Amino acid sequence: MKRDLQGRYVSTSTVGEVARAFVPAPLPPSPAIDWTPELRDKFDKALLALGRLDSVSMLLPDTSLFIYMYVRKEAVLSSMIEGTQSSLSDLLLFELDQEPGVPYDDVREVSNYVAALSRGLELLEEELPLSLRLLREIHGILLAKGRGSEQAPGEFRSSQNWIGGTRPGNAVFVPPPADEVMRCMGDLELFLHDQPESTPALLKAALAHVQFETIHPFLDGNGRLGRLLITLLLCEQGVLREPMLYLSLYFKTHRQYYYELLNTVRLTGDWENWLDFFAEAIITTASQAAETAQELVDLSSDDQERLATLGRASGSALRVHRALLERPIATSGWLVERTGITAATVNKSLAHLERLGIVREVTAQKRNRVFSYARYVEIMERGTELPES
């Protein structure tokens, strides 16, 4: 469908030059989305895939154990899009106060993301609606420490920013001037709250993500928060009971096309192509997440069966194994604390787990050694591999 520019250009003066900044029109799009049979079918399939994922999450023996790792995987991937070099293992080591194998700021940035997502979900559970207040609070956590902490955490920007390029004049895109940000975000908040009209949850998530990225309301952290917005919205609207869907891997894999689609929406109003891409991202990602969850359930079950053959030692070994499902990279000291078993018994259990090839030691220390539930970590790290340098 042919639409006009989805907003207007205004002149903005910053860092000594005048640039054209784009101010988006409020949502929903006008004219309305052209729901071709193909696009409708794609969205129906996306909703089915989300339903299947939600069903799998209900079958998990202890959902919280899996969510712990899903959240961390998303944090790694979303931060990787912004250029950080932290792996999932680095993050888990960092959380154990061990030395990660990457720059400290990189892994701190990922850790902030985990805290921001956790706080967002907590606020939703406390029945605070998805709002500007919630977004500002979790942005404050996202940029609390390390890189970006000097970029006004938790505050909408009061100066001009730009995307790509070294200055506004050669930027790929210049978002609205600072004095337009509050009005644009106010309109977005109304849309999130079904004003001026009700919008189905999945469509709302797709449209709101583009609008947030276009407004770019903060000085830093917009990409990460814009991706978080999708998951938070789907959880708030009851499409997902558990935060098991994250699109960062799909966006990372198709990064160039993703950015092109965002820009095309702004310039030509081609929301339909974006929605097709978004629905495909949901279908692919939800299916992968469901498969991964099933794989982890099977791995856990197989390993428990093997441990059950240890006779008298099986009880303690199974308790250590369950703790490793919660933290697949852990110190022997943490395992003692978590299981309530003596250090000597934990070490004997770890020896059994090592002999069976379930865990491997990742340090060569005599005290407070670090162990990895290797196969579990390997399954979760798929897609987060760092590019060859």
NUDO-246363 format. One line per 2 residues: number of its first residue (from 1); for each residue y, x, z of N, C-alpha, C. Coordinates in steps of 0.001 Angstrom, whole numbers, always signed. Atoms other than C-alpha are relative to their C-alpha. Layout:
<sites>
NUM = Y X Z Y X Z Y X Z; ...;
</sites>
This chain:
<sites>
1 = -1194 +842 +0 +0 +0 +0 +1247 +879 +0; -1237 -777 +86 +3470 +1276 -900 +930 -400 +1135;
3 = -987 +239 -1051 +5798 +1611 +2058 +1138 +989 -164; -1117 -941 -7 +9146 +3246 +2558 -247 +1048 +1075;
5 = -20 -986 -1078 +9828 +6233 +4772 -121 -729 +1338; +248 +684 -1274 +8570 +5307 +8274 +997 +412 +1082;
7 = -1036 -385 -940 +11871 +6012 +9971 +1253 +389 -760; -1240 -421 +661 +15168 +7688 +9170 +287 +1464 +344;
9 = -421 -1383 -250 +16614 +11173 +8887 +1408 +7 +577; -1344 -192 -554 +19590 +12254 +10984 +288 +1494 +35;
11 = -379 -1418 -90 +21522 +15501 +11094 -1 +428 +1461; -1 -545 -1359 +20996 +17655 +14147 +441 +1449 -72;
13 = -497 -1366 -22 +22708 +20890 +15060 -669 +752 +1148; +676 -782 -1045 +20700 +23511 +16916 -113 +1442 -444;
15 = +19 -1463 +213 +20516 +27322 +17211 +892 +417 -1172; -999 -437 +964 +23613 +27588 +15049 -177 -508 -1413;
17 = +121 +547 +1353 +22431 +25563 +12051 -261 -1501 +48; +222 +1443 +94 +22257 +21964 +10910 -1339 -238 -693;
19 = +1308 +318 +596 +18825 +20493 +10178 -150 -1514 -73; +297 +1436 +105 +17430 +17104 +9161 -1147 -336 +936;
21 = +1040 +411 -962 +15524 +15537 +12057 -468 -1402 -345; +596 +1292 +351 +13187 +12591 +11621 -145 -884 +1234;
23 = +114 +967 -1097 +13439 +9515 +13866 -932 -1117 -474; +954 +999 +494 +10366 +7271 +13509 +417 -1439 +329;
25 = -202 +1426 -271 +10583 +3482 +13240 -986 -416 +1086; +936 +445 -1049 +8992 +1614 +16177 -1299 -537 -598;
27 = +1284 +591 +381 +5348 +543 +15995 +13 -1486 +360; +997 -333 +1028 +3530 -1431 +14675 +652 +215 -1367;
29 = -557 -261 +1333 +3963 -374 +11024 +429 -1293 -693; -446 +1126 +817 +5849 -2651 +8659 +147 +473 -1445;
31 = +889 +1158 -163 +4535 -4037 +6392 -1291 +383 +724; +1206 -212 -811 +1288 -4471 +8323 -1050 +812 -750;
33 = +1101 -792 +580 -1828 -2339 +7752 -746 -827 -1045; +771 +639 +1070 -3647 -3149 +4519 -1489 +215 +290;
35 = +1401 -133 -397 -7164 -3812 +5801 -921 -273 -1187; +960 +137 +1101 -9264 -3190 +2717 -1399 -177 +606;
37 = +1363 +133 -530 -12984 -4054 +3097 -570 +1336 +467; +519 -1342 -350 -13739 -299 +3177 +555 +473 +1335;
39 = -626 -447 -1251 -11248 +410 +5965 -491 -850 +1175; +511 +876 -1048 -12365 -2613 +7971 -1420 +411 +400;
41 = +1383 -407 -245 -15993 -1484 +7595 -43 +1303 +809; -48 -1296 -697 -15088 +2048 +8759 +361 -208 +1470;
43 = -393 +265 -1390 -13362 +697 +11885 -1112 -711 +771; +1138 +675 -642 -16324 -1593 +12615 -1067 +1019 +399;
45 = +997 -1047 -285 -18639 +1431 +12399 +458 +891 +1152; -549 -816 -1092 -16323 +3399 +14703 -201 -713 +1341;
47 = +193 +764 -1237 -16474 +620 +17320 -1473 -33 +401; +1439 -41 -281 -20284 +524 +17014 -398 +1344 +600;
49 = +302 -1351 -495 -20447 +4311 +17529 +490 +165 +1437; -517 -56 -1377 -18269 +3982 +20650 -885 -814 +940;
51 = +895 +833 -812 -20524 +1206 +21920 -1293 +721 +322; +1244 -768 -218 -23598 +3400 +21459 +226 +1113 +1012;
53 = -325 -1084 -935 -21909 +6280 +23271 +130 -551 +1417; -162 +621 -1310 -20960 +3969 +26124 -1361 -353 +600;
55 = +1357 +344 -467 -24598 +2801 +26341 -736 +1238 +487; +658 -1253 -393 -25864 +6395 +26471 +540 +459 +1348;
57 = -596 -451 -1268 -23410 +7161 +29273 -591 -781 +1181; +593 +809 -1070 -24996 +4325 +31272 -1443 +420 +313;
59 = +1384 -426 -199 -28471 +5846 +30825 -112 +1355 +704; +37 -1324 -613 -27495 +9248 +32220 -381 -110 +1474;
61 = +427 +72 -1404 -29165 +9964 +35575 +1169 +137 +978; -1202 -120 -835 -25830 +11052 +37046 +1152 +366 -924;
63 = -1047 -191 +1011 -22888 +10585 +34714 +996 +1077 +396; -1032 -944 -434 -20518 +12670 +36832 -374 +1447 -324;
65 = +437 -1371 +313 -22633 +15794 +36219 +344 +360 -1433; -257 -253 +1418 -22205 +15453 +32470 +1496 -32 -309;
67 = -1438 +110 +234 -18550 +14391 +32585 +700 +1309 +351; -580 -1279 -428 -17731 +17617 +34445 +72 +981 -1172;
69 = +47 -951 +1111 -18802 +19639 +31398 +715 -520 -1243; -691 +569 +1162 -17486 +17245 +28744 +1501 +235 +97;
71 = -1432 -185 -220 -14004 +17413 +30242 +388 +1449 -253; -310 -1421 +175 -14127 +21208 +30278 -139 +441 -1455;
73 = +144 -331 +1429 -15381 +21418 +26709 +1237 -460 -772; -1194 +516 +667 -12485 +19225 +25558 +1208 +879 +311;
75 = -1127 -851 -389 -10021 +21390 +27503 +2 +1289 -816; +118 -1242 +780 -11323 +24503 +25722 +401 -248 -1453;
77 = -256 +280 +1418 -11192 +22902 +22262 +1459 -360 -262; -1382 +430 +201 -7789 +21258 +22653 +955 +1185 +136;
79 = -846 -1184 -189 -6280 +24515 +23923 -212 +1000 -1132; +312 -905 +1105 -8022 +26462 +21138 +843 -330 -1243;
81 = -847 +412 +1128 -6087 +24405 +18554 +1382 +618 +137; -1331 -585 -255 -2932 +25786 +20199 -35 +1535 +5;
83 = +74 -1456 +136 -4222 +29355 +19840 -567 +759 +1179; +589 -738 -1120 -5851 +30164 +23200 -1391 +499 -375;
85 = +1271 -653 +330 -8966 +32340 +23200 -1043 -138 +1108; +939 +166 -1112 -10840 +31006 +26232 -1235 -768 -451;
87 = +1247 +726 +272 -14497 +30009 +25902 -338 -874 +1199; +447 +846 -1105 -16280 +27453 +28050 -511 +861 +1159;
89 = +509 -904 -1045 -18045 +30263 +29934 +1143 +676 +752; -1173 -620 -642 -14678 +31950 +30581 +615 -951 +1026;
91 = -589 +993 -900 -13343 +28729 +32111 -854 -168 +1254; +896 +199 -1148 -16412 +28269 +34333 +39 +1212 +938;
93 = -116 -1213 -831 -16164 +31891 +35537 +1330 +7 +760; -1326 +65 -608 -12440 +31437 +36209 -7 -956 +1199;
95 = +57 +985 -1081 -13185 +28355 +38327 -819 +497 +1192; +770 -612 -1090 -15589 +30490 +40371 +723 +1212 +597;
97 = -775 -1179 -430 -12825 +33086 +40965 -621 +1296 -489; +541 -1212 +619 -14700 +35513 +38731 +939 +409 -1136;
99 = -863 -487 +1068 -13047 +37626 +36048 -441 -573 -1345; +366 +456 +1345 -13004 +35795 +32683 +151 +1159 -986;
101 = -54 -1091 +981 -13397 +37917 +29559 +1169 -109 -948; -1158 +222 +877 -10051 +36797 +28086 +1277 +97 +825;
103 = -1251 -48 -768 -6337 +36979 +29006 +95 -1135 +1016; -77 +946 -1128 -5674 +35224 +32320 +781 -1252 -388;
105 = -827 +1149 +381 -2957 +32993 +30813 -765 -992 -868; +774 +874 +876 -5384 +31632 +28218 -889 -932 +806;
107 = +938 +809 -778 -7923 +30471 +30753 +741 -872 +1026; -829 +820 -899 -5218 +29230 +33151 +485 -1258 -740;
109 = -465 +1121 +821 -3897 +27021 +30319 -1097 -1068 -137; +1133 +925 +136 -7358 +25492 +29847 -264 -690 +1331;
111 = +213 +561 -1339 -7739 +24989 +33605 +1044 -1080 +312; -1060 +1000 -176 -4381 +23140 +33663 -360 -1296 -725;
113 = +370 +1168 +816 -5709 +20816 +30945 -1035 -852 +738; +1030 +707 -782 -8762 +19930 +33064 +670 -789 +1124;
115 = -687 +655 -1124 -6476 +19129 +36017 +843 -1180 -486; -849 +1071 +543 -4127 +17045 +33813 -836 -1215 -393;
117 = +868 +1109 +403 -6951 +14955 +32349 -570 -711 +1222; +566 +588 -1224 -8532 +14443 +35769 +1035 -868 +712;
119 = -1063 +764 -666 -5193 +13289 +37204 +321 -1274 -777; -262 +1181 +827 -4613 +10923 +34270 -1027 -1089 +255;
121 = +1078 +965 -242 -7992 +9249 +34822 +109 -592 +1413; -188 +433 -1392 -7296 +9075 +38570 +1100 -1069 +85;
123 = -1120 +942 -18 -3970 +7301 +37973 -398 -1336 -635; +477 +1238 +633 -5637 +4791 +35634 -897 -773 +967;
125 = +880 +647 -980 -8260 +4096 +38317 +817 -646 +1122; -898 +571 -1014 -5386 +3480 +40741 +828 -1144 -570;
127 = -614 +1125 +709 -4248 +862 +38207 +1459 +228 -360; -1301 -289 +616 -1106 +2641 +37065 -215 -117 -1509;
129 = +230 +133 +1443 -775 +1558 +33416 +376 +1278 -750; -367 -1120 +860 -583 +4100 +30611 +1478 -181 -337;
131 = -1448 +203 +23 +3172 +4584 +30763 +708 +1347 -106; -778 -1242 +69 +5975 +7121 +30447 -122 +761 +1317;
133 = +154 -650 -1311 +5643 +7796 +34185 -1304 +790 +54; +1305 -669 -16 +1936 +8625 +33787 +24 +1225 -918;
135 = -42 -1119 +956 +2561 +10820 +30721 +807 +1169 +552; -815 -1084 -571 +5308 +12766 +32496 -732 +696 +1142;
137 = +716 -606 -1132 +3153 +13289 +35568 -1093 +943 -490; +1086 -885 +433 +179 +14673 +33668 +528 +1172 -827;
139 = -621 -1135 +705 +2486 +16792 +31478 +432 +1058 +1006; -408 -942 -1052 +3827 +18329 +34688 -1164 +855 +469;
141 = +1197 -744 -409 +267 +19358 +35592 -465 +920 -1130; +427 -766 +1184 -526 +20545 +32051 +748 +1332 -106;
143 = -832 -1204 +117 +2342 +23065 +32194 +390 +569 +1364; -391 -369 -1367 +2343 +23654 +35965 +47 +1498 +239;
145 = +69 -1439 -271 +1301 +27313 +35971 -290 +725 -1303; +309 -820 +1178 +1109 +30124 +33439 +926 -309 -1162;
147 = -793 +184 +1204 +2297 +29810 +29844 +583 -1408 -71; -627 +1309 +140 +4776 +26993 +29288 +621 -534 +1282;
149 = -499 +519 -1291 +5673 +26639 +32983 +1527 +33 +76; -1472 -37 +16 +9309 +27442 +32118 +559 -1012 -1011;
151 = -428 +941 +1044 +9403 +24680 +29445 +120 -1430 +542; -296 +1311 -608 +10513 +21790 +31707 -1235 -882 +156;
153 = +1187 +841 -206 +7078 +20505 +32843 +363 -1369 +572; -204 +1346 -512 +7075 +16745 +33355 +1320 -643 -389;
155 = -1306 +549 +401 +10478 +16235 +31723 +83 -106 -1518; -251 +111 +1432 +11344 +14885 +28281 +1073 +1012 -365;
157 = -902 -1107 +392 +13213 +17513 +26324 +1468 -439 -92; -1444 +254 +125 +16985 +17764 +26403 +591 +886 -1087;
159 = -463 -823 +1128 +17173 +20120 +23401 -917 -240 -1192; +762 +221 +1240 +15929 +20129 +19814 -1192 +956 -72;
161 = +1146 -870 +287 +12469 +21445 +18973 -362 -156 -1466; +453 +123 +1382 +10701 +21939 +15663 -1438 +491 -102;
163 = +1411 -335 +182 +7190 +22402 +14290 -148 +892 -1217; +187 -947 +1100 +6221 +25414 +12168 +1317 +690 -324;
165 = -1222 -727 +360 +8678 +28003 +10910 +605 +721 +1185; -641 -819 -1034 +10925 +30353 +12841 +1283 -635 +511;
167 = -1242 +684 -385 +13951 +28029 +13004 -12 -1378 -663; +2 +1348 +581 +14816 +24389 +12188 +131 -18 -1527;
169 = -240 -27 +1443 +15969 +25363 +8688 -1241 +227 -850; +1225 -223 +797 +12507 +26538 +7586 -1220 -639 +655;
171 = +1100 +663 -708 +10450 +24286 +9865 -771 -937 -924; +813 +974 +736 +7589 +22150 +8554 +480 -1410 +336;
173 = -432 +1327 -434 +8888 +19217 +10592 +954 +138 +1184; -955 +16 -1115 +11876 +18537 +12865 -27 -1408 +628;
175 = +73 +1301 -686 +11274 +15718 +15432 +1394 -542 +335; -1297 +621 -301 +14031 +13358 +16662 +876 +880 +887;
177 = -897 -712 -923 +17130 +14838 +18327 -264 -445 +1436; +278 +270 -1419 +16968 +14971 +22130 +575 -1339 +462;
179 = -603 +1245 -480 +19325 +11998 +22547 -687 -1251 -549; +781 +1136 +526 +16877 +9799 +20579 -1365 -116 +682;
181 = +1367 -66 -543 +13758 +10798 +22543 -306 -1154 +949; +277 +1029 -1008 +14076 +8354 +25430 -161 -1370 -642;
183 = +113 +1304 +667 +14637 +5366 +23126 -1330 -92 -763; +1264 -22 +758 +11688 +6376 +20889 -1199 -158 +935;
185 = +1117 +81 -945 +9405 +6852 +23892 -42 -1374 +689; -44 +1347 -569 +10578 +3542 +25372 -657 -1010 -932;
187 = +643 +870 +1007 +9553 +1808 +22127 -1511 +210 -14; +1441 -295 -2 +6173 +3583 +22243 -662 -624 +1233;
189 = +546 +600 -1221 +5628 +2432 +25841 -168 -1513 -174; +103 +1441 +259 +6332 -1179 +24792 -1218 -292 -875;
191 = +1145 +178 +903 +3769 -817 +21986 -1317 +153 +780; +1207 -210 -814 +1179 +539 +24468 -281 -1228 +871;
193 = +133 +1181 -854 +1828 -2586 +26562 -14 -1290 -823; +168 +1159 +907 +1265 -4912 +23549 +1288 -773 -265;
195 = -1258 +616 +415 +4921 -5560 +22792 +523 +746 -1228; -255 +1439 +97 +6121 -6901 +20415 -1232 -857 -294;
197 = +1199 +794 +285 +2526 -7930 +19614 -1235 +737 +491; +1247 -601 -470 -1031 -7328 +20791 -657 +792 -1124;
199 = +664 -864 +991 -2899 -4509 +19007 -1371 +386 +540; +1335 -398 -464 -6673 -3846 +19203 -7 +1465 +467;
201 = -37 -1303 -685 -7461 -790 +21364 -162 +1197 -930; +268 -1158 +858 -8876 +1520 +18681 +1156 +240 -968;
203 = -1160 -112 +897 -6024 +793 +16262 +1207 +508 +780; -1123 -427 -850 -3531 +1241 +19104 -63 +1501 +256;
205 = +168 -1444 -260 -4965 +4687 +19911 +359 +816 -1238; -261 -727 +1251 -4774 +5758 +16248 +1488 +44 -314;
207 = -1433 +69 +314 -1168 +4597 +15774 +837 +752 +1037; -781 -631 -1074 +92 +5803 +19167 -78 +1520 -71;
209 = +131 -1457 +93 -1279 +9315 +18599 +994 +566 -1011; -935 -483 +1035 +720 +9748 +15378 +1443 -112 +500;
211 = -1373 +222 -467 +3853 +8280 +16960 +397 +1030 +1050; -286 -995 -1043 +3621 +10586 +19975 +245 +1372 -620;
213 = -156 -1316 +643 +3152 +13666 +17764 +1296 +66 -802; -1235 +35 +784 +6099 +12577 +15607 +1230 +132 +897;
215 = -1138 -91 -942 +8428 +12121 +18590 +43 +1379 +645; +79 -1324 -628 +7226 +15421 +20130 +963 +72 +1192;
217 = -1020 +204 -1031 +8970 +14433 +23378 +196 +1147 +986; -113 -1105 -954 +8336 +17638 +25361 +271 +1315 -741;
219 = -255 -1303 +625 +9329 +21249 +24727 -1293 +725 -336; +1288 -664 +236 +5690 +22372 +24915 -1099 -963 +458;
221 = +1150 +784 -454 +2232 +20830 +25315 -177 -1331 -706; +80 +1304 +674 +2767 +17923 +22881 -1352 -239 -662;
223 = +1279 +171 +688 -415 +18549 +20878 -1113 -353 +975; +1053 +251 -994 -2631 +18697 +23950 +153 -1388 +625;
225 = -216 +1300 -635 -1029 +15633 +25546 -250 -1142 -999; +240 +1015 +1027 -1175 +13696 +22261 -1479 -267 -204;
227 = +1453 +188 +120 -4935 +14277 +22084 -567 -654 +1258; +404 +635 -1273 -5337 +13360 +25760 +288 -1496 -16;
229 = -430 +1395 +57 -3510 +10102 +25056 -1096 -890 -594; +1055 +791 +655 -6384 +8917 +22807 -1076 -380 +1013;
231 = +1075 +249 -969 -9050 +9295 +25505 +475 -897 +1140; -529 +800 -1108 -6861 +7871 +28274 +166 -1458 -418;
233 = -222 +1362 +469 -6001 +4843 +26158 -1319 -750 -156; +1303 +655 +189 -9633 +4103 +25262 -663 -320 +1344;
235 = +537 +282 -1344 -10603 +4356 +28944 +777 -1146 +653; -816 +1047 -613 -7672 +2207 +30100 -332 -1370 -585;
237 = +239 +1279 +679 -8486 -482 +27528 -1454 -469 +130; +1374 +413 -238 -12149 -577 +28596 -936 +205 -1176;
239 = +884 -299 +1142 -13510 +641 +25249 -1072 +989 +451; +943 -961 -581 -15145 +3509 +27166 +32 -126 +1516;
241 = +41 +29 -1465 -16332 +3329 +30767 +180 +1402 +560; -90 -1399 -444 -16512 +7129 +31006 +730 +817 -1069;
243 = -765 -801 +974 -14254 +9770 +29377 -901 +984 -756; +963 -850 +713 -16941 +11057 +27016 +372 +231 -1459;
245 = -376 -173 +1408 -15050 +10931 +23692 +1242 +871 -115; -1132 -900 +224 -12801 +13787 +22622 +13 +421 -1458;
247 = -76 -239 +1439 -11541 +14319 +19081 +462 +1410 -361; -556 -1322 +304 -10308 +17912 +19410 -884 +824 -930;
249 = +876 -783 +871 -13403 +19433 +17760 +161 -455 -1450; -158 +525 +1361 -13014 +17151 +14735 +1372 +392 -564;
251 = -1344 -383 +453 -9255 +17794 +14536 +73 +1496 -277; +14 -1462 +202 -9885 +21545 +14875 -723 +343 -1303;
253 = +792 -269 +1206 -12526 +21494 +12116 +779 -365 -1267; -747 +490 +1175 -10221 +19555 +9754 +1503 +151 +230;
255 = -1376 -166 -476 -6964 +20968 +11065 +1064 -186 -1092; -1002 +59 +1054 -5104 +21372 +7781 +200 -1428 -506;
257 = -61 +1378 +506 -5958 +17881 +6526 +624 -927 +1048; -567 +779 -1113 -5084 +16418 +9944 +1533 +77 -22;
259 = -1459 -161 +19 -1562 +17883 +9796 +617 -636 -1243; -501 +602 +1244 -1135 +16772 +6174 +101 -1520 +133;
261 = +8 +1451 -166 -2063 +13187 +7084 +1138 -468 +895; -1106 +361 -895 +435 +13098 +9978 +1317 +3 -773;
263 = -1253 -111 +756 +3181 +14236 +7623 +107 -1075 -1067; -4 +1024 +1051 +2166 +11812 +4866 +359 -1369 +574;
265 = -370 +1266 -656 +2419 +8889 +7307 +1517 -82 +123; -1450 -2 -217 +6003 +9892 +8103 +765 -180 -1320;
267 = -747 -28 +1261 +7043 +10434 +4492 -231 -1216 -887; +319 +1073 +953 +5266 +7646 +2625 -532 -1268 +670;
269 = +538 +1176 -674 +3984 +5238 +5288 -1460 -254 -300; +1426 +175 +318 +381 +5870 +4270 -827 +45 +1284;
271 = +780 +97 -1233 -1164 +4729 +7533 -1486 -163 -296; +1392 +322 +300 -4361 +3631 +5796 -874 +1245 -97;
273 = +793 -1236 +112 -5531 +7172 +4915 -197 +645 +1366; +123 -535 -1359 -4806 +8300 +8463 -1048 -780 +789;
275 = +945 +830 -747 -6768 +5360 +9890 -1435 +245 -455; +1339 -321 +518 -9733 +6165 +7631 -506 +1309 +619;
277 = +332 -1300 -601 -9689 +9776 +8898 -298 -164 +1491; +149 +202 -1444 -9303 +8639 +12514 -1334 -693 +305;
279 = +1264 +712 -217 -12230 +6206 +12260 -1189 +922 -262; +1072 -968 +299 -14382 +8940 +10671 -151 +987 +1156;
281 = +21 -919 -1153 -13422 +11258 +13551 -725 -654 +1175; +652 +737 -1096 -14538 +8593 +16054 -1506 -82 -240;
283 = +1427 +164 +335 -17860 +7965 +14246 -747 +1317 +208; +643 -1322 -79 -18709 +11675 +13960 -69 +483 +1442;
285 = -87 -551 -1355 -17570 +12632 +17461 -841 -802 +992; +783 +837 -914 -19144 +9661 +19259 -1496 +238 -212;
287 = +1415 -251 +297 -22460 +10296 +17492 -438 +1354 +564; +313 -1340 -526 -22359 +14015 +18393 -90 -31 +1526;
289 = -15 +63 -1474 -21498 +13208 +22033 -1253 -690 +517; +1212 +728 -416 -24383 +10726 +22283 -1232 +893 -150;
291 = +1133 -915 +229 -26811 +13275 +20784 -25 +1104 +1055; -89 -1066 -1002 -25566 +15995 +23139 -460 -505 +1369;
293 = +396 +579 -1294 -25960 +13715 +26169 -1518 -159 +64; +1450 +191 +38 -29524 +12885 +25103 -718 +1346 +108;
295 = +584 -1349 -28 -30279 +16584 +24559 +23 +570 +1421; -125 -506 -1369 -29019 +17422 +28055 -951 -734 +947;
297 = +951 +780 -809 -31071 +14604 +29586 -1417 +528 -213; +1343 -511 +325 -34198 +15897 +27782 -226 +1382 +603;
299 = +102 -1352 -556 -33496 +19507 +28833 -216 -73 +1509; +94 +153 -1451 -33000 +18482 +32459 -1387 -503 +405;
301 = +1303 +595 -296 -36167 +16376 +32448 -1143 +1009 -197; +1039 -1006 +288 -38303 +19131 +30836 -20 +1078 +1081;
303 = -71 -1075 -998 -37043 +21749 +33297 -468 -483 +1376; +467 +557 -1279 -37681 +19458 +36273 -1534 -61 +35;
305 = +1475 +52 +71 -41279 +18981 +35104 -602 +1387 +229; +504 -1366 -171 -41741 +22748 +34919 +136 +453 +1453;
307 = -230 -394 -1397 -40262 +23223 +38391 -937 -724 +962; +903 +777 -855 -42503 +20527 +39821 -1371 +649 +135;
309 = +1314 -682 -50 -45495 +22800 +39121 -2 +1176 +974; -98 -1172 -884 -44256 +25413 +41634 -630 -216 +1376;
311 = +628 +251 -1310 -46047 +23771 +44551 +1025 -105 +1099; -885 +107 -1178 -44363 +24269 +47934 +1439 +414 -311;
313 = -1352 -499 +324 -41401 +26077 +46327 +789 -986 -867; -655 +875 +981 -40638 +23159 +43992 +1183 -781 +587;
315 = -1073 +799 -611 -38479 +21152 +46455 +1333 +724 -28; -1248 -794 -28 -35914 +23917 +46926 +464 +324 -1410;
317 = -350 -352 +1382 -36038 +24936 +43254 +649 -1190 -706; -570 +1196 +632 -35328 +21351 +42181 +1409 -282 +521;
319 = -1350 +196 -556 -32319 +21169 +44522 +993 +995 -617; -857 -1012 +654 -30928 +24393 +43059 +251 -415 -1449;
321 = -129 +446 +1392 -31589 +23043 +39552 +1021 -1138 -107; -941 +1124 +57 -29674 +19838 +40324 +1440 +489 +188;
323 = -1341 -567 -206 -26715 +21858 +41596 +491 +693 -1271; -375 -678 +1249 -26783 +23860 +38344 +330 -991 -1119;
325 = -407 +1040 +960 -26570 +20607 +36362 +1478 -335 +216; -1396 +297 -345 -23269 +20078 +38165 +907 +1153 -413;
327 = -767 -1198 +367 -22045 +23664 +37675 -954 +969 -684; +1014 -831 +663 -24127 +25418 +35000 +265 +1506 +35;
329 = -220 -1415 -332 -22473 +28736 +35834 +458 +7 +1456; -286 +79 -1435 -22514 +29295 +39577 -379 +1299 +707;
331 = +376 -1159 -819 -22614 +32004 +42213 -1115 -429 +948; +1052 +306 -971 -25558 +32239 +44576 +627 -553 +1279;
333 = -704 +486 -1197 -23031 +31693 +47406 +376 -1475 -131; -367 +1406 +217 -21817 +28416 +45875 -1251 -882 +79;
335 = +1248 +763 -24 -25423 +27268 +45439 -499 -205 +1435; +368 +125 -1420 -26116 +27955 +49139 +840 -1111 +638;
337 = -935 +978 -566 -23031 +25923 +50076 -306 -1416 -502; +199 +1311 +622 -23833 +23093 +47651 -1310 -658 +415;
339 = +1331 +562 -278 -27512 +22680 +48460 -302 -115 +1489; +287 +0 -1435 -27402 +23357 +52194 -1275 +760 +333;
341 = +1216 -803 -195 -30400 +25683 +51744 +427 +1410 +415; -347 -1367 -421 -30469 +29170 +53293 +117 +915 -1214;
343 = -202 -964 +1089 -29401 +32134 +51168 -1335 +565 -481; +1299 -571 +374 -32935 +33567 +51254 -782 -972 -884;
345 = +746 +997 +778 -34448 +30299 +49940 +642 -228 -1367; -699 +139 +1293 -31767 +29919 +47235 -365 +1160 -915;
347 = +333 -1177 +820 -32474 +33471 +46059 -1441 -52 -507; +1394 +145 +445 -36219 +32777 +45953 -87 -1039 -1121;
349 = -15 +1048 +1030 -35564 +29584 +43952 +574 +535 -1303; -608 -583 +1207 -33310 +31485 +41547 -973 +951 -694;
351 = +1017 -898 +578 -36095 +34045 +41066 -1020 -819 -803; +919 +884 +728 -38444 +31183 +40073 +650 -504 -1293;
353 = -719 +525 +1164 -35815 +29735 +37724 +189 +1075 -1065; -131 -1118 +956 -35260 +33166 +36151 -1335 +272 -689;
355 = +1331 -284 +557 -38995 +33732 +35708 -395 -1037 -1046; +312 +1072 +951 -39298 +30373 +33923 +973 -41 -1181;
357 = -959 -52 +1109 -36374 +31282 +31644 +1040 -1106 +37; -974 +1096 -115 -34199 +28437 +32950 +1397 +553 +276;
359 = -1296 -631 -257 -31415 +30608 +34368 -81 +1497 -290; -51 -1466 +84 -30258 +34137 +33798 +1229 +480 +764;
361 = -1120 -567 -755 -28047 +36364 +35890 +1019 +569 -982; -1034 -520 +908 -24720 +37186 +34243 +832 +1102 +653;
363 = -635 -1151 -643 -23602 +39806 +36786 -1115 +916 +483; +1009 -927 -533 -25364 +42856 +38102 +397 +400 +1413;
365 = -439 -286 -1364 -24041 +42568 +41656 -1152 -227 +978; +1025 +220 -1023 -26097 +42759 +44818 +326 -1248 +808;
367 = -388 +1170 -804 -24072 +40072 +46599 +755 -996 -873; -680 +1097 +706 -22776 +36710 +45374 -136 +109 -1520;
369 = +275 -136 +1434 -24416 +37100 +42011 +314 -1304 -735; -316 +1168 +823 -23465 +34731 +39147 -1171 -287 -923;
371 = +1121 +419 +833 -26166 +32753 +37349 +452 -1059 -992; -321 +967 +1042 -26018 +30741 +34150 -1236 -823 -350;
373 = +1044 +892 +517 -28117 +27702 +33237 +151 +97 -1522; -318 -479 +1343 -28254 +29320 +29816 -103 -1061 -1100;
375 = +194 +977 +1078 -29655 +26554 +27601 +1015 -1137 +94; -990 +1055 -229 -27344 +23927 +29139 +1371 +437 -533;
377 = -1298 -524 +439 -24268 +26105 +28539 +24 +133 -1522; +106 -187 +1452 -25451 +26891 +25005 +207 -1336 -741;
379 = -145 +1325 +624 -25729 +23160 +24142 +1463 -455 +73; -1383 +457 -174 -22261 +22428 +25552 +1011 +856 -760;
381 = -966 -886 +660 -20620 +25436 +23876 +41 -164 -1514; -19 +190 +1453 -21460 +24286 +20350 +1367 -495 -457;
383 = -1306 +406 +527 -18250 +24048 +18358 +1158 +703 +658; -1104 -685 -687 -16233 +26097 +20844 -43 +1505 -243;
385 = +140 -1451 +251 -17264 +29458 +19402 +1354 +554 -459; -1261 -631 +385 -14318 +31802 +19090 -149 +614 -1389;
387 = +92 -600 +1335 -13478 +32958 +15544 -171 +1510 +93; +186 -1466 +35 -14498 +36490 +14599 +1363 +653 -119;
389 = -1299 -688 +82 -11614 +38887 +15200 -56 +1108 -1032;
</sites>
